[in-house]
Amino acid sequence: MIRGRFGADWDWLLVMALLTSVELIWWFIVWRLGVAPAPFTGTYLALAAGGLALALVLRLALRLGPIAAPWPSIAAGTLLVAIGASVFLPLKYAIPHQIPFWLDRPLAAAERALFGSHPWQLLNRLLGWATTPVDWTYGCWLPTQLLVMFLVMLSRPSQAKSRALIAYSLAWFLLGAIGAVLLSSAGPLFYDRAFGGSEFEPLTETLRSRGAWFALTESDRMWASVSADEPGLIAGISAMPSIHVAISLWLVLAARTMTPRLFVAAFAYFILIWVGSVQLGWHYASDGLVGAIGMLVVWWLAGLRRTGGSRPTIASAEAAGHR
């Protein structure tokens, strides 16, 4: 009965619901232990609704035709995204309380030995002139990927759509939640504040001189939230694996299977985010590598339930629906 209302969207909705349920149980446990704050569920419901509305407007602007997905699926998916995002931040905030940051020192030392200096320094010599636009592009990553996710959600049900949304959900859970706890690390921007010393002091000085306003402002806000134990809407620190790089690669994989004409643009964006994550000090270079490999594994897992036959793209499926 319930499955019939969602049709072919049932597969990805079921996975998203199961993972969200596990996250809620996980959050409840760490919240009861006193190491995770309460989620801003109402705020994230409003943000998800805003993201959906923006995707609807963009869909009309691009003349993609009437909404192709059933509205019960859209409503349920939006609700699950909002709830999942609202508990993800408290879980991220609780990372060092569950497993203290342990990977930064060996990662920083290994990369310095491998490259002869910290990777951000090499990138600054090559791309220092582009620091400000890279900073703003990186700062827009969250609304960008959220908008694409909603555009996928609004598309006609298909195997390609289900695989993309299952992979999206798995990536946030397996890489952004479980992986971040097991590979607990803060990242170069927080290294000196977490461990003392001045190893990455030149990084902050360079970012300040280059006008990387977003990286400096947001990192200061995040650290203040942690040090004062007053989590806000933006809270929680984790570096390995890079969920920014992982989800940016998801954009590439989704474009390849659903909207091939956007593949080159998506791949360029993926490279920019990976480079920016290192240049701006949010991540070590290896964070992106692990995030990318993890995303490829997640994409493979999401495709295990596929059946035989061709996989329709958004363009082909919706064109067929309008004949």
RAWO-V231992 format. One record per residue. PHI is phi in whole degrees, -180 to 180 (999 if undefined). D_CENTER is the distance of its C-alpha to the mean C-alpha in Angstrom with 2 decimals. Layout:
PHI|D_CENTER ; PHI|D_CENTER
//
This chain:
999|33.25 ; -65|29.70 ; -60|28.35 ; -64|30.71 ; -70|29.22 ; -100|25.81 ; 60|27.29 ; -70|25.14 ; -79|21.94 ; -59|22.98 ; -59|21.29 ; -73|17.64 ; -65|18.57 ; -64|20.27 ; -62|17.42 ; -62|15.06 ; -67|18.02 ; -64|18.80 ; -66|15.44 ; -64|15.38 ; -63|18.97 ; -63|18.35 ; -62|15.77 ; -64|18.47 ; -65|21.13 ; -59|19.29 ; -60|18.73 ; -60|22.38 ; -65|23.66 ; -72|22.08 ; -67|22.96 ; -66|26.50 ; -78|26.59 ; 85|25.93 ; -113|22.86 ; -130|20.19 ; -80|20.66 ; -74|20.94 ; -77|17.98 ; -91|18.18 ; -62|18.30 ; -60|20.46 ; -63|18.37 ; -73|15.23 ; -64|17.61 ; -66|18.80 ; -65|15.45 ; -65|14.62 ; -63|18.17 ; -65|17.87 ; -63|14.89 ; -64|17.02 ; -62|20.04 ; -65|18.59 ; -65|17.60 ; -63|21.16 ; -64|22.66 ; -65|20.90 ; -62|21.99 ; -68|25.51 ; -64|25.46 ; -85|24.62 ; 56|27.36 ; -86|25.53 ; 93|28.10 ; -60|28.18 ; -60|25.28 ; -92|25.15 ; -92|23.40 ; -67|25.51 ; -62|24.96 ; -58|24.93 ; -67|21.82 ; -63|20.14 ; -64|21.23 ; -65|20.26 ; -64|16.77 ; -64|16.21 ; -63|17.70 ; -67|15.62 ; -61|12.27 ; -64|13.89 ; -66|15.28 ; -61|12.29 ; -67|10.28 ; -68|13.62 ; -93|14.19 ; -64|10.85 ; -64|11.75 ; -60|15.28 ; -65|14.37 ; -65|12.41 ; -62|15.52 ; -84|17.76 ; -53|16.59 ; -67|19.52 ; -79|21.88 ; -88|21.25 ; -137|21.19 ; -57|22.02 ; -54|20.33 ; -129|22.24 ; -94|20.54 ; -61|20.67 ; -60|24.38 ; -65|24.65 ; -67|21.63 ; -61|22.95 ; -67|26.45 ; -66|25.65 ; -71|23.83 ; -64|26.63 ; -70|29.19 ; -70|27.59 ; -98|27.11 ; 87|30.03 ; -165|27.96 ; -66|24.45 ; -55|22.17 ; -62|21.25 ; -68|25.02 ; -64|25.43 ; -68|22.76 ; -65|24.38 ; -67|27.69 ; -85|26.44 ; -126|24.07 ; -57|25.07 ; -63|26.43 ; -103|23.02 ; -57|21.36 ; -64|21.41 ; -64|19.93 ; -65|17.22 ; -61|16.53 ; -69|16.44 ; -63|14.28 ; -64|11.64 ; -66|12.21 ; -93|11.64 ; -60|8.14 ; -61|6.94 ; -64|10.09 ; -64|10.06 ; -69|7.27 ; -67|8.61 ; -63|12.00 ; -64|11.69 ; -59|10.63 ; -69|13.71 ; -62|15.81 ; -65|15.32 ; -62|16.23 ; -80|19.28 ; -77|20.52 ; -63|23.45 ; -53|23.01 ; -163|23.09 ; -63|22.21 ; -64|19.72 ; -64|17.95 ; -60|18.06 ; -63|16.74 ; -62|13.71 ; -76|12.87 ; -66|13.87 ; -63|11.66 ; -59|8.57 ; -66|9.94 ; -64|11.03 ; -63|7.95 ; -63|6.50 ; -80|10.19 ; -73|11.59 ; -93|9.28 ; -76|7.37 ; -107|10.73 ; -67|13.66 ; -60|12.90 ; -66|12.11 ; -74|15.44 ; -65|17.46 ; -106|16.47 ; -53|16.71 ; -157|16.64 ; -99|16.39 ; 103|16.14 ; -56|18.85 ; -62|18.56 ; -110|19.44 ; -58|21.69 ; -65|25.00 ; -72|24.36 ; -84|23.39 ; -120|26.14 ; 83|28.65 ; 86|30.28 ; -136|29.44 ; -56|27.67 ; -113|25.00 ; -60|27.18 ; -60|27.64 ; -63|23.90 ; -66|23.98 ; -65|27.31 ; -66|26.12 ; -62|23.11 ; -67|25.61 ; -71|28.13 ; -90|25.71 ; 80|24.50 ; -83|20.83 ; -62|20.99 ; -64|17.36 ; -60|16.57 ; -69|19.83 ; -66|19.76 ; -69|16.36 ; -66|16.99 ; -64|20.43 ; -66|19.30 ; -66|16.91 ; -68|19.74 ; -61|22.32 ; -63|20.55 ; -70|20.59 ; -68|24.11 ; -91|25.58 ; 54|23.98 ; -130|23.23 ; -64|19.59 ; -113|18.64 ; -65|16.01 ; -111|13.87 ; -152|14.51 ; 95|13.65 ; -129|13.39 ; -160|12.02 ; -117|11.97 ; -103|12.47 ; -80|10.65 ; -78|8.15 ; -73|4.56 ; -61|4.75 ; -70|7.52 ; -60|6.74 ; -71|4.76 ; -65|7.46 ; -69|9.89 ; -59|9.17 ; -59|10.36 ; -65|13.32 ; -66|14.20 ; -67|14.09 ; -64|16.20 ; -62|18.55 ; -95|19.42 ; -116|19.36 ; -139|20.09 ; -56|21.49 ; -66|22.77 ; -98|19.31 ; -61|18.57 ; -63|19.89 ; -64|18.03 ; -66|14.64 ; -67|15.70 ; -62|16.85 ; -65|13.60 ; -58|11.88 ; -64|14.78 ; -62|14.67 ; -66|11.19 ; -64|12.31 ; -62|15.63 ; -64|14.53 ; -62|12.46 ; -87|15.84 ; -60|18.23 ; -87|16.96 ; 85|16.97 ; -70|13.53 ; -139|13.56 ; -79|16.38 ; -60|16.72 ; -71|16.59 ; -60|13.14 ; -68|11.89 ; -62|14.62 ; -66|13.76 ; -62|10.08 ; -67|11.65 ; -62|14.45 ; -60|12.51 ; -67|10.72 ; -63|14.31 ; -66|15.66 ; -62|13.36 ; -62|14.33 ; -64|17.87 ; -61|17.82 ; -67|16.69 ; -93|19.68 ; -66|22.25 ; -91|23.52 ; -65|24.29 ; -103|27.98 ; -69|30.19 ; 102|30.61 ; -76|28.75 ; -106|25.23 ; -69|25.47 ; -87|23.10 ; -57|22.28 ; -63|25.08 ; -70|27.62 ; -66|27.02 ; -75|27.27 ; -64|30.20 ; -64|31.95 ; -72|31.46 ; -106|33.19 ; -72|36.16
//
